[in-house]
């Protein structure tokens, strides 16, 4: 089975722009979670989608949004980028009735 | 809310040494997950624990689900340079029925060849 894929792997944007990141989960997995990770920090939970519905949400401002498509692929969008949004954005998928999440390689976003 | 505390925060060891790290919680967890993250990559699942007292191995790695269900331990035997990375523990949030994962802040491991 192919693993979780994320595109793009690297991205450079400037303040005020918006960005869209994409995640394709493991085939058959219906849950996709997004995390933000900054140097020295743990994984900060953004949100989780299951069957096209947001099931959980972390404590991030409304500039951070996401969606999930019928094929379980997910996108997250950040509008009006700030310097502090520079981070590794990780996507994880989960299948069945398990708590185990499988991660993609992440998208490294740099905001200048 | 639930929190996971990992210790130590970082370790610098010599190749060949054994490593121990742990994860504690103020509340009970039903599952413990251990992940390893290498620089620039996503975390990779190492070991999953589902039962209090469970001891599970994956090669040189051994993890235990504490009998109080409030802690878990990860041991690495005979460390090698490729063990370098950040080790995270995680468990499902028991508050409500949302099954969101709660994460520790990680233990950063450096191995001197």
HADDOCK unambig.tbl for C-alpha pairs under 7 A between the chains (distance, minus, plus):
assign (segid A and resid 41 and name CA) (segid B and resid 105 and name CA) 6.35 0.50 0.50
assign (segid A and resid 42 and name CA) (segid B and resid 104 and name CA) 6.70 0.50 0.50
assign (segid A and resid 42 and name CA) (segid B and resid 105 and name CA) 4.38 0.50 0.50
assign (segid A and resid 42 and name CA) (segid B and resid 106 and name CA) 6.54 0.50 0.50
assign (segid A and resid 43 and name CA) (segid B and resid 103 and name CA) 6.70 0.50 0.50
assign (segid A and resid 56 and name CA) (segid B and resid 98 and name CA) 6.81 0.50 0.50
assign (segid A and resid 90 and name CA) (segid B and resid 42 and name CA) 6.61 0.50 0.50
assign (segid A and resid 99 and name CA) (segid B and resid 92 and name CA) 6.57 0.50 0.50
assign (segid A and resid 99 and name CA) (segid B and resid 99 and name CA) 6.93 0.50 0.50
assign (segid A and resid 103 and name CA) (segid B and resid 42 and name CA) 5.57 0.50 0.50
assign (segid A and resid 103 and name CA) (segid B and resid 43 and name CA) 6.06 0.50 0.50
assign (segid A and resid 103 and name CA) (segid B and resid 44 and name CA) 6.73 0.50 0.50
assign (segid A and resid 104 and name CA) (segid B and resid 42 and name CA) 5.60 0.50 0.50
assign (segid A and resid 105 and name CA) (segid B and resid 41 and name CA) 4.73 0.50 0.50
assign (segid A and resid 105 and name CA) (segid B and resid 42 and name CA) 4.43 0.50 0.50
assign (segid A and resid 106 and name CA) (segid B and resid 41 and name CA) 6.39 0.50 0.50
assign (segid A and resid 106 and name CA) (segid B and resid 42 and name CA) 5.81 0.50 0.50
